[in-house]
């Protein structure tokens, strides 16, 4: 019998020490019989124990390796769901915002060059000072983490940069800094790898060349 399924994931995610099966079933929206069945299965793996208390069985959580794997799976799924929500949200917000830095580079290169920050789900988003608070409220409503200068371990993480008087282009429905501005940013930081990708895609005649130096050991 497969131990990982929608019901067991919800059980591990939501169960509290001392809680009854009836209470948990009501909380997660599954029938009592189904929750009881899968708690019994989880008990075989040492994830949960049922302890008799008065006239009912209550839950005791055992934070063993399998429990931790369940939590890791739930966290990974949560990150992906929030990430998808973020990209959909950005396309609908009626705010003056735009992607910049490495995020803009990834968007303009159509993913042919992905920066480390983007891969780590850290996204740089400039916002007009008048719209910054509205942006934060929208992100908070969706449970999406954001910062204005201090990194943290939450993902996805939107790095908000407040600014005034900037231009916005659209690329694949996303608000992004203009290509020329991105090129200037790349030149300033000597990001030849990004510049070469942009040159190849948009025939910018930048003559940027990026090559890996190989050394024989």
C-alpha positions as CSV (number, residue, x, y, z in Angstrom):
1,X,0.0,0.0,0.0
2,X,1.4,3.4,-1.0
3,X,1.8,5.5,2.2
4,X,2.1,8.9,0.4
5,X,-1.2,10.2,-0.8
6,X,-3.4,13.3,-0.5
7,X,-4.9,12.1,2.8
8,X,-1.7,11.1,4.5
9,X,0.0,14.4,3.4
10,X,-2.9,16.4,4.9
11,X,-2.8,14.3,8.1
12,X,0.9,14.9,8.7
13,X,0.6,18.6,7.7
14,X,-2.3,19.4,10.0
15,X,-2.3,16.9,12.9
16,X,-1.5,18.2,16.4
17,X,-0.5,16.3,19.5
18,X,-3.5,15.5,21.7
19,X,-6.0,16.0,18.9
20,X,-8.8,13.5,18.3
21,X,-9.3,11.8,14.9
22,X,-12.7,13.4,14.7
23,X,-11.3,16.8,15.1
24,X,-8.6,16.2,12.5
25,X,-11.1,14.8,10.0
26,X,-13.3,17.8,10.4
27,X,-10.2,20.1,9.9
28,X,-8.9,18.5,6.7
29,X,-12.3,17.7,5.1
30,X,-12.0,13.9,4.8
31,X,-14.4,11.3,6.1
32,X,-13.6,10.0,9.6
33,X,-13.3,6.4,8.3
34,X,-10.7,7.5,5.7
35,X,-8.7,9.5,8.3
36,X,-8.8,6.6,10.8
37,X,-7.7,4.2,8.1
38,X,-4.7,6.2,7.1
39,X,-3.7,7.2,10.6
40,X,-3.6,3.4,11.3
41,X,-1.2,3.0,8.3
42,X,1.0,5.9,9.4
43,X,1.1,4.3,12.9
44,X,2.7,1.2,11.3
45,X,5.6,3.4,10.1
46,X,6.0,5.1,13.5
47,X,4.8,8.5,12.2
48,X,1.8,8.7,14.5
49,X,0.7,6.9,17.6
50,X,-2.8,6.6,18.9
51,X,-3.0,7.0,22.7
52,X,-6.2,6.1,24.7
53,X,-7.3,9.2,26.7
54,X,-10.6,8.8,28.5
55,X,-13.1,7.4,26.1
56,X,-11.3,8.4,22.9
57,X,-8.0,7.9,21.0
58,X,-5.8,11.0,20.6
59,X,-2.9,11.6,18.3
60,X,0.7,11.6,19.3
61,X,3.1,12.8,16.6
62,X,6.5,11.0,16.3
63,X,8.9,13.2,14.4
64,X,10.9,10.3,12.9
65,X,12.6,10.3,9.5
66,X,9.4,9.4,7.6
67,X,7.6,12.3,9.3
68,X,10.4,14.7,8.3
69,X,10.2,13.4,4.7
70,X,6.5,14.1,4.6
71,X,7.1,17.7,5.8
72,X,9.9,18.2,3.2
73,X,7.5,17.0,0.5
74,X,4.8,19.4,1.7
75,X,7.2,22.3,1.8
76,X,8.4,21.6,-1.7
77,X,4.9,21.5,-3.0
78,X,4.0,24.7,-1.2
79,X,7.0,26.5,-2.8
80,X,5.9,25.4,-6.3
81,X,2.3,26.4,-5.7
82,X,3.3,29.8,-4.4
83,X,5.8,30.3,-7.2
84,X,3.0,29.6,-9.8
85,X,0.7,32.0,-7.9
86,X,3.3,34.7,-8.0
87,X,3.8,34.6,-11.7
88,X,0.1,34.6,-12.4
89,X,-0.4,37.5,-9.9
90,X,2.3,39.7,-11.5
91,X,0.4,39.5,-14.9
92,X,-2.8,40.8,-13.3
93,X,-1.6,43.6,-10.9
94,X,-2.5,47.1,-12.1
95,X,0.6,48.5,-10.4
96,X,3.7,50.2,-11.8
97,X,6.2,47.4,-11.3
98,X,8.9,45.7,-13.4
99,X,11.4,42.9,-13.2
100,X,15.0,44.0,-13.1
101,X,18.6,42.6,-12.7
102,X,19.0,38.9,-13.1
103,X,15.2,38.3,-13.2
104,X,14.9,40.6,-16.2
105,X,17.9,38.8,-17.8
106,X,16.2,35.4,-17.4
107,X,13.0,36.7,-18.9
108,X,14.6,38.5,-21.8
109,X,16.8,35.5,-22.7
110,X,13.7,33.3,-22.6
111,X,15.3,31.1,-20.0
112,X,18.4,30.3,-22.1
113,X,20.4,32.0,-19.3
114,X,19.1,31.5,-15.8
115,X,20.8,33.4,-13.0
116,X,21.6,31.8,-9.7
117,X,19.0,34.0,-7.9
118,X,16.3,33.1,-10.4
119,X,17.1,29.4,-10.0
120,X,16.8,29.9,-6.2
121,X,13.4,31.5,-6.7
122,X,14.6,35.0,-5.7
123,X,13.0,37.6,-8.0
124,X,14.0,41.3,-8.2
125,X,11.0,43.6,-8.7
126,X,11.1,47.3,-8.9
127,X,7.9,49.1,-7.7
128,X,6.9,52.8,-7.9
129,X,7.0,54.2,-4.5
130,X,3.3,55.0,-4.7
131,X,2.5,51.4,-5.4
132,X,5.0,49.6,-3.1
133,X,2.5,49.2,-0.2
134,X,-0.2,47.8,-2.5
135,X,2.3,45.3,-3.9
136,X,3.3,44.2,-0.4
137,X,-0.4,43.7,0.5
138,X,-1.0,41.7,-2.6
139,X,2.0,39.4,-1.9
140,X,1.1,39.0,1.7
141,X,-2.5,38.1,0.8
142,X,-1.1,35.2,-1.3
143,X,1.4,34.2,1.4
144,X,4.4,35.1,-0.8
145,X,7.5,36.3,1.0
146,X,9.1,39.6,0.2
147,X,12.0,41.7,1.4
148,X,13.5,45.1,0.8
149,X,17.1,44.4,1.4
150,X,17.6,41.5,3.8
151,X,17.8,37.9,2.4
152,X,16.0,35.1,4.1
153,X,15.3,31.4,3.5
154,X,11.7,31.7,2.4
155,X,10.9,30.8,-1.2
156,X,9.8,32.2,-3.5
157,X,11.2,35.5,-2.3
158,X,10.4,38.8,-4.0
159,X,13.1,41.4,-3.6
160,X,11.3,44.7,-3.8
161,X,13.2,47.8,-4.9
162,X,11.3,51.1,-4.6
163,X,12.0,53.6,-7.3
164,X,10.5,56.5,-9.2
165,X,10.4,57.4,-12.9
166,X,11.1,54.2,-14.7
167,X,10.0,52.7,-18.1
168,X,8.4,49.3,-18.5
169,X,8.4,46.9,-21.4
170,X,6.3,43.7,-21.6
171,X,7.9,40.4,-22.4
172,X,5.6,37.3,-22.5
173,X,3.0,39.3,-20.6
174,X,5.5,40.2,-17.8
175,X,6.5,43.8,-16.9
176,X,10.2,44.1,-17.3
177,X,13.0,46.7,-17.7
178,X,13.6,47.7,-21.3
179,X,16.2,45.7,-23.2
180,X,18.5,48.6,-23.7
181,X,18.5,49.3,-20.0
182,X,19.2,45.6,-19.3
183,X,22.1,45.7,-21.7
184,X,23.6,48.8,-20.0
185,X,23.3,47.0,-16.7
186,X,25.1,44.0,-18.1
187,X,27.9,46.1,-19.5
188,X,28.3,48.0,-16.2
189,X,28.8,44.7,-14.4
190,X,30.8,43.0,-17.2
191,X,28.2,40.2,-17.5
192,X,29.4,39.0,-20.8
193,X,27.6,35.7,-20.5
194,X,24.2,37.5,-20.3
195,X,25.2,39.9,-23.0
196,X,26.2,37.2,-25.4
197,X,22.8,35.5,-25.0
198,X,21.0,38.8,-25.6
199,X,23.2,39.4,-28.6
200,X,22.3,36.0,-30.1
201,X,18.6,36.5,-29.6
202,X,18.2,40.1,-30.6
203,X,21.1,40.7,-33.0
204,X,22.4,43.7,-30.9
205,X,25.9,43.6,-32.3
206,X,27.4,43.8,-28.9
207,X,30.3,41.5,-29.8
208,X,30.1,40.0,-26.3
209,X,31.9,36.8,-26.0
210,X,31.7,34.4,-23.0
211,X,33.8,31.3,-23.0
212,X,34.7,28.9,-20.3
213,X,38.4,28.7,-19.6
214,X,39.5,25.1,-19.5
215,X,42.7,24.1,-17.7
216,X,44.4,20.8,-17.8
217,X,45.3,19.4,-14.5
